[in-house]
Amino acid sequence: MQIEQIKNIWIIGASKGIGKALVSELDQAGRQLFISARDQQALTDVAAQIQCDCTAVQMDMTDDVSLENASLQIARMVPCLDMVIVNAGTCEYLDAASLDVELVRRVMETNFFAILKVIKQALPLLKNSQVFHADSTPQLVLMSSSITYQALPRAGAYGASKSALRFFAECLQADLQHQNVAVRVVSPGFVKTPLTDKNDFPMPFIMSASQAAKRIVKGLKSNRFDIHFPRRLTLILKAISLLPDGLRLKLIGRLSRQQKNPG
Ligand SMILES: NC(=O)c1ccc[n+]([C@@H]2O[C@H](COP(=O)([O-])OP(=O)(O)OC[C@H]3O[C@@H](n4cnc5c(N)ncnc54)[C@H](OP(=O)(O)O)[C@@H]3O)[C@@H](O)[C@H]2O)c1
C-alpha cells in the first residue's frame, strides 16, 4: 500500500514540534487524521489549519484511563487505522554527579513504558486495516533518535529510553512481519522544536521541524525500517560507534562537562 493510499492515521504528539509539522505534511484530501497530545487548545489550533478530516483526541499517554478513552474514541469513529505514528516524547539531561534516578524513571515512563501502552491500544486497530483493505500493510511508526547510534555525555536517561524503544521495535518487527504489520523507527538528528530550544550546547546540522517532517514522509514512502537523517550526522555517529572502545570512549569523553574531582 502506497503512503498516498493510507487513509486513517493516528499521530501521537501532534501539538507542536515535529508532530505538528508531520500533520501538515500528511494533510491530503480523503484522509482522516487523528491527532493526540495533552494540550487540547494546541491540538484544536493544529486541526483548524489543515484541509483534510482531522479530529483532535486529547490524551496524556502516561495516564492509562486517558489513553484508553482516546483509543475508544477513535475506535468509535473508524473501524481501523492504517498508520500510527508514536512521535510523543520528552528529553531531560542527567547529571552524572547526582544520578537522579527519578529523572531517569520519568523519561523512561514517557519515552518507553507509555509508548508500549500506546502500541497495545493501537495494534488491534492496525490489524483491522487488513480486514478492510485487502492489500494493506498497516504501519506502526515509532520515534527513536540518532542518539541510539552512539552514547553521548548527559544523555543517559534520554538515550536509554530511545535505545530501549529501538530494541523493542526490532523485536516487534520480527514478530509482526508474519502478520503483515510493518514496524518502523525514525531516528532524527537535531531538529529545532520546543524540545531542543532548551538545549544550551551546539547542535550540528540542526534542521527545521518542517524539513524533518518532509524527510520522515519521504522515508515512509520507502521500505526502510530505520528512517534516519540528516545522513551527514547519523553516518558520523554510526562510524564513531565502529571505532575501538578505547578510542571511541576517549573521543566522546572530550565532550563531557564533568570536571576532574578537585584534590
Ligand atoms: N527535536 C529533536 O532534535 C529530536 C531529535 C531526535 C528525536 N526526537 C524525538 O522526536 C519526538 C518529537 O520531538 P519534538 O522535538 O517535536 O518535541 P516537542 O516539541 O517537545 O513535542 C513533543 C510532543 O509530544 C507530546 N507529548 C509529550 N508528552 C506527552 C504525553 N505524556 N502524552 C501525550 N503527548 C505527549 C507533546 O504534546 P503536549 O505537551 O501537548 O502533550 C508534543 O506534541 C520526541 O519523541 C523526541 O524525543 C526529537
The ligand as an SDF file (V2000), in Angstrom:
LIG
                    3D

 48 52  0  0  0  0  0  0  0  0999 V2000
   13.8570   17.7000   18.2660 N   0  0  0  0  0  0  0  0  0  0  0  0
   14.8700   16.8550   18.0830 C   0  0  0  0  0  0  0  0  0  0  0  0
   16.0220   17.2690   17.8270 O   0  0  0  0  0  0  0  0  0  0  0  0
   14.6560   15.3820   18.1590 C   0  0  0  0  0  0  0  0  0  0  0  0
   15.6940   14.5280   17.7440 C   0  0  0  0  0  0  0  0  0  0  0  0
   15.5060   13.1490   17.8120 C   0  0  0  0  0  0  0  0  0  0  0  0
   14.3080   12.6300   18.2540 C   0  0  0  0  0  0  0  0  0  0  0  0
   13.3080   13.4910   18.6520 N   0  0  0  0  0  0  0  0  0  0  0  0
   12.0730   12.8990   19.1220 C   0  0  0  0  0  0  0  0  0  0  0  0
   11.0100   13.3630   18.3150 O   0  0  0  0  0  0  0  0  0  0  0  0
    9.8060   13.4270   19.0720 C   0  0  0  0  0  0  0  0  0  0  0  0
    9.1970   14.8070   18.9610 C   0  0  0  0  0  0  0  0  0  0  0  0
   10.1500   15.7110   19.4640 O   0  0  0  0  0  0  0  0  0  0  0  0
    9.9760   17.3030   19.3680 P   0  0  0  0  0  0  0  0  0  0  0  0
   11.3360   17.8320   19.3260 O   0  0  0  0  0  0  0  0  0  0  0  0
    8.9840   17.6670   18.3420 O   0  0  0  0  0  0  0  0  0  0  0  0
    9.4000   17.5810   20.8510 O   0  0  0  0  0  0  0  0  0  0  0  0
    8.3020   18.6360   21.3760 P   0  0  0  0  0  0  0  0  0  0  0  0
    8.3370   19.8570   20.5550 O   0  0  0  0  0  0  0  0  0  0  0  0
    8.5310   18.7420   22.8430 O   0  0  0  0  0  0  0  0  0  0  0  0
    6.9340   17.8600   21.0940 O   0  0  0  0  0  0  0  0  0  0  0  0
    6.6460   16.6870   21.8180 C   0  0  0  0  0  0  0  0  0  0  0  0
    5.2340   16.2470   21.5060 C   0  0  0  0  0  0  0  0  0  0  0  0
    4.9140   15.1400   22.3550 O   0  0  0  0  0  0  0  0  0  0  0  0
    3.7190   15.4280   23.0800 C   0  0  0  0  0  0  0  0  0  0  0  0
    3.7540   14.7350   24.3610 N   0  0  0  0  0  0  0  0  0  0  0  0
    4.7440   14.7650   25.2920 C   0  0  0  0  0  0  0  0  0  0  0  0
    4.3990   14.0320   26.3630 N   0  0  0  0  0  0  0  0  0  0  0  0
    3.1680   13.5320   26.1050 C   0  0  0  0  0  0  0  0  0  0  0  0
    2.2780   12.7130   26.8480 C   0  0  0  0  0  0  0  0  0  0  0  0
    2.5550   12.2780   28.0740 N   0  0  0  0  0  0  0  0  0  0  0  0
    1.0840   12.3740   26.2800 N   0  0  0  0  0  0  0  0  0  0  0  0
    0.7770   12.8150   25.0360 C   0  0  0  0  0  0  0  0  0  0  0  0
    1.5770   13.6150   24.2940 N   0  0  0  0  0  0  0  0  0  0  0  0
    2.7630   13.9690   24.8310 C   0  0  0  0  0  0  0  0  0  0  0  0
    3.7290   16.9460   23.2030 C   0  0  0  0  0  0  0  0  0  0  0  0
    2.4480   17.4820   23.3970 O   0  0  0  0  0  0  0  0  0  0  0  0
    1.8380   18.0220   24.7990 P   0  0  0  0  0  0  0  0  0  0  0  0
    2.9450   18.7190   25.5210 O   0  0  0  0  0  0  0  0  0  0  0  0
    0.7130   18.8920   24.3600 O   0  0  0  0  0  0  0  0  0  0  0  0
    1.3760   16.7810   25.4820 O   0  0  0  0  0  0  0  0  0  0  0  0
    4.2170   17.3370   21.8090 C   0  0  0  0  0  0  0  0  0  0  0  0
    3.1480   17.2760   20.8970 O   0  0  0  0  0  0  0  0  0  0  0  0
   10.1950   13.0350   20.5070 C   0  0  0  0  0  0  0  0  0  0  0  0
    9.9420   11.6620   20.7080 O   0  0  0  0  0  0  0  0  0  0  0  0
   11.7010   13.3020   20.5380 C   0  0  0  0  0  0  0  0  0  0  0  0
   12.3530   12.5340   21.5030 O   0  0  0  0  0  0  0  0  0  0  0  0
   13.4540   14.8390   18.6080 C   0  0  0  0  0  0  0  0  0  0  0  0
  1  2  1  0
  2  3  2  0
  2  4  1  0
  4  5  1  0
  4 48  2  0
  5  6  2  0
  6  7  1  0
  7  8  2  0
  8  9  1  0
  8 48  1  0
  9 10  1  0
  9 46  1  0
 10 11  1  0
 11 12  1  0
 11 44  1  0
 12 13  1  0
 13 14  1  0
 14 15  2  0
 14 16  1  0
 14 17  1  0
 17 18  1  0
 18 19  2  0
 18 20  1  0
 18 21  1  0
 21 22  1  0
 22 23  1  0
 23 24  1  0
 23 42  1  0
 24 25  1  0
 25 26  1  0
 25 36  1  0
 26 27  1  0
 26 35  1  0
 27 28  2  0
 28 29  1  0
 29 30  1  0
 29 35  2  0
 30 31  1  0
 30 32  2  0
 32 33  1  0
 33 34  2  0
 34 35  1  0
 36 37  1  0
 36 42  1  0
 37 38  1  0
 38 39  2  0
 38 40  1  0
 38 41  1  0
 42 43  1  0
 44 45  1  0
 44 46  1  0
 46 47  1  0
M  CHG  2   8   1  16  -1
M  END
$$$$
